[in-house]
Amino acid sequence: MGSTVNLLLVDDDEVDVQGLKRAFKKSKIGNPITVARDGIEALEYLRGQNGKEKLPKPHLILLDLNMPRMNGIEFLEEIRADEDLRTAVVFMITTSKADEDRMRAYGHNVAGYIVKRDPANTFMEAVSMLEHFWKVVEFPQ
């Protein structure tokens, strides 16, 4: 892959954030990880607003569904309407198994919908899949 993929982890659950970070470390993946606690903070990183340094492209977004202020679906609606962000590669990673949540996410062109069943194993499996994904897939610039 030509350039380093920057990861944006959007999740308000500190246990899940630490679990994903551990999974990346255990898999020896050193890509930069930026953490946002909700969709509003994630947009600030993606747009370089409110004193946040703009996250360089290419980036991959790992997005939780249920968060305060701006949830995952609202965040997807916002970035898909933004000329500069609409091609962002997003994977939902959530506890929601609801068909309507999954369909709404895919309706906003997510690359995948990952359910946190057993967080430790789910995170390791997700990280392994993502590593293969970004080695093979060409990212939008």
CYANA upper distance limits for C-alpha pairs under 8 A (distance plus 0.5 A):
  1 MET  CA    134 TRP  CA      8.05
  1 MET  CA    135 LYS  CA      6.33
  1 MET  CA    136 VAL  CA      8.25
  3 SER  CA     58 PRO  CA      7.89
  4 THR  CA     31 ASN  CA      7.25
  4 THR  CA     58 PRO  CA      7.69
  5 VAL  CA     31 ASN  CA      7.00
  5 VAL  CA     32 PRO  CA      8.17
  5 VAL  CA     57 LYS  CA      7.74
  5 VAL  CA     58 PRO  CA      5.78
  5 VAL  CA     59 HIS  CA      5.64
  5 VAL  CA     60 LEU  CA      7.15
  5 VAL  CA    134 TRP  CA      8.02
  6 ASN  CA     31 ASN  CA      6.65
  6 ASN  CA     32 PRO  CA      5.80
  6 ASN  CA     33 ILE  CA      6.86
  6 ASN  CA     34 THR  CA      8.31
  6 ASN  CA     55 LEU  CA      7.83
  6 ASN  CA     56 PRO  CA      7.46
  6 ASN  CA     57 LYS  CA      7.45
  6 ASN  CA     58 PRO  CA      6.80
  6 ASN  CA     59 HIS  CA      4.97
  6 ASN  CA     60 LEU  CA      6.76
  7 LEU  CA     31 ASN  CA      7.43
  7 LEU  CA     32 PRO  CA      6.56
  7 LEU  CA     33 ILE  CA      5.23
  7 LEU  CA     34 THR  CA      6.66
  7 LEU  CA     59 HIS  CA      6.14
  7 LEU  CA     60 LEU  CA      5.54
  7 LEU  CA     61 ILE  CA      6.42
  7 LEU  CA     62 LEU  CA      7.91
  8 LEU  CA     33 ILE  CA      6.40
  8 LEU  CA     34 THR  CA      5.39
  8 LEU  CA     35 VAL  CA      6.41
  8 LEU  CA     36 ALA  CA      7.74
  8 LEU  CA     42 ALA  CA      8.06
  8 LEU  CA     59 HIS  CA      7.55
  8 LEU  CA     60 LEU  CA      6.72
  8 LEU  CA     61 ILE  CA      5.22
  8 LEU  CA     62 LEU  CA      6.65
  9 LEU  CA     17 VAL  CA      8.00
  9 LEU  CA     33 ILE  CA      7.43
  9 LEU  CA     34 THR  CA      6.61
  9 LEU  CA     35 VAL  CA      5.32
  9 LEU  CA     36 ALA  CA      6.68
  9 LEU  CA     61 ILE  CA      6.49
  9 LEU  CA     62 LEU  CA      5.34
  9 LEU  CA     63 LEU  CA      6.76
 10 VAL  CA     35 VAL  CA      6.44
 10 VAL  CA     36 ALA  CA      5.27
 10 VAL  CA     37 ARG  CA      6.22
 10 VAL  CA     38 ASP  CA      6.39
 10 VAL  CA     39 GLY  CA      7.40
 10 VAL  CA     42 ALA  CA      6.96
 10 VAL  CA     61 ILE  CA      7.80
 10 VAL  CA     62 LEU  CA      6.54
 10 VAL  CA     63 LEU  CA      5.36
 10 VAL  CA     64 ASP  CA      6.51
 11 ASP  CA     16 ASP  CA      8.04
 11 ASP  CA     17 VAL  CA      7.16
 11 ASP  CA     35 VAL  CA      7.96
 11 ASP  CA     36 ALA  CA      6.96
 11 ASP  CA     37 ARG  CA      5.61
 11 ASP  CA     38 ASP  CA      6.65
 11 ASP  CA     63 LEU  CA      6.98
 11 ASP  CA     64 ASP  CA      5.69
 11 ASP  CA     67 MET  CA      7.44
 12 ASP  CA     17 VAL  CA      8.36
 12 ASP  CA     36 ALA  CA      8.07
 12 ASP  CA     37 ARG  CA      4.88
 12 ASP  CA     38 ASP  CA      6.66
 12 ASP  CA     64 ASP  CA      8.46
 12 ASP  CA     67 MET  CA      6.51
 12 ASP  CA     68 PRO  CA      8.23
 13 ASP  CA     17 VAL  CA      6.79
 13 ASP  CA     37 ARG  CA      8.34
 14 GLU  CA     18 GLN  CA      6.61
 15 VAL  CA     19 GLY  CA      6.57
 16 ASP  CA     20 LEU  CA      6.62
 16 ASP  CA    119 PRO  CA      7.96
 17 VAL  CA     21 LYS  CA      6.72
 17 VAL  CA     35 VAL  CA      8.30
 18 GLN  CA     22 ARG  CA      6.55
 19 GLY  CA     23 ALA  CA      6.71
 19 GLY  CA    119 PRO  CA      7.96
 19 GLY  CA    120 ALA  CA      7.18
 19 GLY  CA    123 PHE  CA      7.42
 20 LEU  CA     24 PHE  CA      6.80
 20 LEU  CA    123 PHE  CA      6.15
 20 LEU  CA    124 MET  CA      8.27
 20 LEU  CA    127 VAL  CA      8.32
 21 LYS  CA     25 LYS  CA      6.72
 22 ARG  CA     26 LYS  CA      6.41
 23 ALA  CA     27 SER  CA      6.60
 23 ALA  CA    120 ALA  CA      8.39
 23 ALA  CA    123 PHE  CA      6.54
 23 ALA  CA    124 MET  CA      5.73
 23 ALA  CA    127 VAL  CA      7.06
 24 PHE  CA     28 LYS  CA      6.74
 24 PHE  CA     29 ILE  CA      5.67
 24 PHE  CA     30 GLY  CA      7.77
 24 PHE  CA    124 MET  CA      8.20
 24 PHE  CA    127 VAL  CA      6.72
 25 LYS  CA     29 ILE  CA      6.24
 25 LYS  CA     30 GLY  CA      7.40
 27 SER  CA    124 MET  CA      8.31
 27 SER  CA    127 VAL  CA      8.05
 27 SER  CA    128 SER  CA      7.92
 29 ILE  CA    131 GLU  CA      8.43
 35 VAL  CA     42 ALA  CA      8.39
 36 ALA  CA     41 GLU  CA      5.90
 36 ALA  CA     42 ALA  CA      5.62
 36 ALA  CA     45 TYR  CA      8.45
 37 ARG  CA     41 GLU  CA      6.94
 37 ARG  CA     42 ALA  CA      7.95
 37 ARG  CA     67 MET  CA      8.17
 38 ASP  CA     42 ALA  CA      6.79
 38 ASP  CA     67 MET  CA      6.25
 38 ASP  CA     68 PRO  CA      6.82
 38 ASP  CA     69 ARG  CA      7.20
 38 ASP  CA     70 MET  CA      6.48
 38 ASP  CA     71 ASN  CA      7.22
 39 GLY  CA     43 LEU  CA      6.67
 39 GLY  CA     67 MET  CA      8.25
 39 GLY  CA     69 ARG  CA      7.82
 39 GLY  CA     70 MET  CA      5.34
 39 GLY  CA     71 ASN  CA      6.50
 39 GLY  CA     72 GLY  CA      7.04
 39 GLY  CA     74 GLU  CA      8.04
 39 GLY  CA     75 PHE  CA      5.65
 40 ILE  CA     44 GLU  CA      6.92
 40 ILE  CA     69 ARG  CA      7.55
 40 ILE  CA     70 MET  CA      6.47
 40 ILE  CA     75 PHE  CA      8.06
 41 GLU  CA     45 TYR  CA      7.02
 42 ALA  CA     46 LEU  CA      6.76
 43 LEU  CA     47 ARG  CA      6.40
 43 LEU  CA     49 GLN  CA      8.45
 43 LEU  CA     75 PHE  CA      8.37
 43 LEU  CA     79 ILE  CA      8.47
 44 GLU  CA     48 GLY  CA      5.97
 44 GLU  CA     49 GLN  CA      5.14
 44 GLU  CA     50 ASN  CA      6.94
 44 GLU  CA     52 LYS  CA      6.79
 44 GLU  CA     54 LYS  CA      8.18
 45 TYR  CA     49 GLN  CA      7.15
 45 TYR  CA     52 LYS  CA      6.06
 45 TYR  CA     53 GLU  CA      6.70
 45 TYR  CA     54 LYS  CA      5.64
 45 TYR  CA     55 LEU  CA      6.19
 46 LEU  CA     54 LYS  CA      6.00
 46 LEU  CA     55 LEU  CA      5.88
 46 LEU  CA     85 LEU  CA      8.23
 47 ARG  CA     54 LYS  CA      6.16
 47 ARG  CA     55 LEU  CA      8.15
 48 GLY  CA     52 LYS  CA      5.72
 48 GLY  CA     53 GLU  CA      5.51
 48 GLY  CA     54 LYS  CA      4.27
 48 GLY  CA     55 LEU  CA      7.63
 49 GLN  CA     53 GLU  CA      7.92
 49 GLN  CA     54 LYS  CA      7.94
 55 LEU  CA     59 HIS  CA      8.04
 57 LYS  CA    141 GLN  CA      6.49
 58 PRO  CA    139 PHE  CA      6.78
 58 PRO  CA    140 PRO  CA      7.25
 58 PRO  CA    141 GLN  CA      6.26
 59 HIS  CA     88 ALA  CA      7.62
 59 HIS  CA     89 VAL  CA      7.63
 60 LEU  CA     88 ALA  CA      7.43
 60 LEU  CA     89 VAL  CA      5.72
 60 LEU  CA     90 VAL  CA      6.51
 60 LEU  CA     91 PHE  CA      8.32
 61 ILE  CA     88 ALA  CA      7.95
 61 ILE  CA     89 VAL  CA      6.70
 61 ILE  CA     90 VAL  CA      5.13
 61 ILE  CA     91 PHE  CA      6.70
 62 LEU  CA     90 VAL  CA      6.48
 62 LEU  CA     91 PHE  CA      5.53
 62 LEU  CA     92 MET  CA      6.37
 62 LEU  CA     93 ILE  CA      6.83
 63 LEU  CA     72 GLY  CA      6.74
 63 LEU  CA     90 VAL  CA      7.38
 63 LEU  CA     91 PHE  CA      6.59
 63 LEU  CA     92 MET  CA      5.20
 63 LEU  CA     93 ILE  CA      6.21
 63 LEU  CA     94 THR  CA      8.15
 64 ASP  CA     71 ASN  CA      8.19
 64 ASP  CA     72 GLY  CA      6.29
 64 ASP  CA     92 MET  CA      6.33
 64 ASP  CA     93 ILE  CA      5.73
 64 ASP  CA     94 THR  CA      5.60
 65 LEU  CA     71 ASN  CA      6.22
 65 LEU  CA     72 GLY  CA      4.70
 65 LEU  CA     73 ILE  CA      7.13
 65 LEU  CA     92 MET  CA      7.47
 65 LEU  CA     93 ILE  CA      7.88
 65 LEU  CA     94 THR  CA      6.28
 65 LEU  CA     96 SER  CA      8.08
 66 ASN  CA     71 ASN  CA      5.87
 66 ASN  CA     72 GLY  CA      6.91
 66 ASN  CA     94 THR  CA      8.22
 67 MET  CA     71 ASN  CA      5.27
 67 MET  CA     72 GLY  CA      7.58
 70 MET  CA     74 GLU  CA      6.43
 70 MET  CA     75 PHE  CA      6.86
 71 ASN  CA     75 PHE  CA      6.67
 72 GLY  CA     76 LEU  CA      6.68
 72 GLY  CA     92 MET  CA      8.43
 73 ILE  CA     77 GLU  CA      6.72
 73 ILE  CA    104 ARG  CA      7.79
 73 ILE  CA    105 ALA  CA      7.03
 74 GLU  CA     78 GLU  CA      6.77
 75 PHE  CA     79 ILE  CA      6.80
 76 LEU  CA     80 ARG  CA      6.46
 76 LEU  CA    105 ALA  CA      8.25
 76 LEU  CA    108 HIS  CA      6.75
 77 GLU  CA     81 ALA  CA      6.81
 77 GLU  CA    108 HIS  CA      7.44
 78 GLU  CA     82 ASP  CA      6.98
 79 ILE  CA     85 LEU  CA      5.77
 79 ILE  CA     86 ARG  CA      5.69
 79 ILE  CA     88 ALA  CA      8.28
 80 ARG  CA     85 LEU  CA      7.15
 80 ARG  CA     86 ARG  CA      4.57
 80 ARG  CA     87 THR  CA      7.83
 80 ARG  CA    108 HIS  CA      7.60
 81 ALA  CA     85 LEU  CA      8.43
 81 ALA  CA     86 ARG  CA      6.78
 82 ASP  CA     86 ARG  CA      5.97
 87 THR  CA    140 PRO  CA      7.02
 88 ALA  CA    140 PRO  CA      7.82
 89 VAL  CA    110 VAL  CA      7.41
 89 VAL  CA    111 ALA  CA      6.84
 89 VAL  CA    139 PHE  CA      8.19
 90 VAL  CA    109 ASN  CA      8.48
 90 VAL  CA    110 VAL  CA      5.61
 90 VAL  CA    111 ALA  CA      6.19
 90 VAL  CA    112 GLY  CA      7.84
 91 PHE  CA    110 VAL  CA      6.17
 91 PHE  CA    111 ALA  CA      5.92
 91 PHE  CA    112 GLY  CA      5.34
 91 PHE  CA    113 TYR  CA      6.40
 91 PHE  CA    114 ILE  CA      7.77
 92 MET  CA    105 ALA  CA      7.95
 92 MET  CA    110 VAL  CA      7.49
 92 MET  CA    112 GLY  CA      6.76
 92 MET  CA    113 TYR  CA      5.23
 92 MET  CA    114 ILE  CA      6.36
 93 ILE  CA    113 TYR  CA      6.68
 93 ILE  CA    114 ILE  CA      5.16
 93 ILE  CA    115 VAL  CA      6.31
 93 ILE  CA    116 LYS  CA      7.09
 94 THR  CA    113 TYR  CA      8.34
 94 THR  CA    114 ILE  CA      6.87
 94 THR  CA    115 VAL  CA      5.59
 94 THR  CA    116 LYS  CA      6.04
 95 THR  CA    115 VAL  CA      5.82
 95 THR  CA    116 LYS  CA      5.42
 95 THR  CA    117 ARG  CA      7.33
 96 SER  CA    101 ASP  CA      7.58
 96 SER  CA    115 VAL  CA      7.02
 97 LYS  CA    101 ASP  CA      8.04
 97 LYS  CA    102 ARG  CA      7.89
 97 LYS  CA    115 VAL  CA      7.03
 98 ALA  CA    102 ARG  CA      6.96
 99 ASP  CA    103 MET  CA      6.56
100 GLU  CA    104 ARG  CA      6.51
101 ASP  CA    105 ALA  CA      6.64
102 ARG  CA    106 TYR  CA      6.76
102 ARG  CA    113 TYR  CA      7.17
103 MET  CA    107 GLY  CA      6.43
104 ARG  CA    108 HIS  CA      7.05
105 ALA  CA    109 ASN  CA      7.27
105 ALA  CA    110 VAL  CA      6.49
105 ALA  CA    113 TYR  CA      8.06
106 TYR  CA    110 VAL  CA      5.67
106 TYR  CA    111 ALA  CA      8.17
106 TYR  CA    112 GLY  CA      8.14
106 TYR  CA    113 TYR  CA      8.32
114 ILE  CA    126 ALA  CA      7.99
115 VAL  CA    122 THR  CA      8.17
116 LYS  CA    122 THR  CA      6.30
116 LYS  CA    123 PHE  CA      8.12
117 ARG  CA    122 THR  CA      7.00
118 ASP  CA    122 THR  CA      6.20
119 PRO  CA    123 PHE  CA      6.26
120 ALA  CA    124 MET  CA      6.97
121 ASN  CA    125 GLU  CA      6.60
122 THR  CA    126 ALA  CA      6.42
123 PHE  CA    127 VAL  CA      6.50
124 MET  CA    128 SER  CA      6.67
125 GLU  CA    129 MET  CA      6.69
126 ALA  CA    130 LEU  CA      6.56
127 VAL  CA    131 GLU  CA      6.59
128 SER  CA    132 HIS  CA      7.03
129 MET  CA    133 PHE  CA      6.57
130 LEU  CA    134 TRP  CA      6.70
131 GLU  CA    135 LYS  CA      6.86
132 HIS  CA    136 VAL  CA      6.89
133 PHE  CA    137 VAL  CA      6.30
134 TRP  CA    138 GLU  CA      7.86
134 TRP  CA    139 PHE  CA      8.28
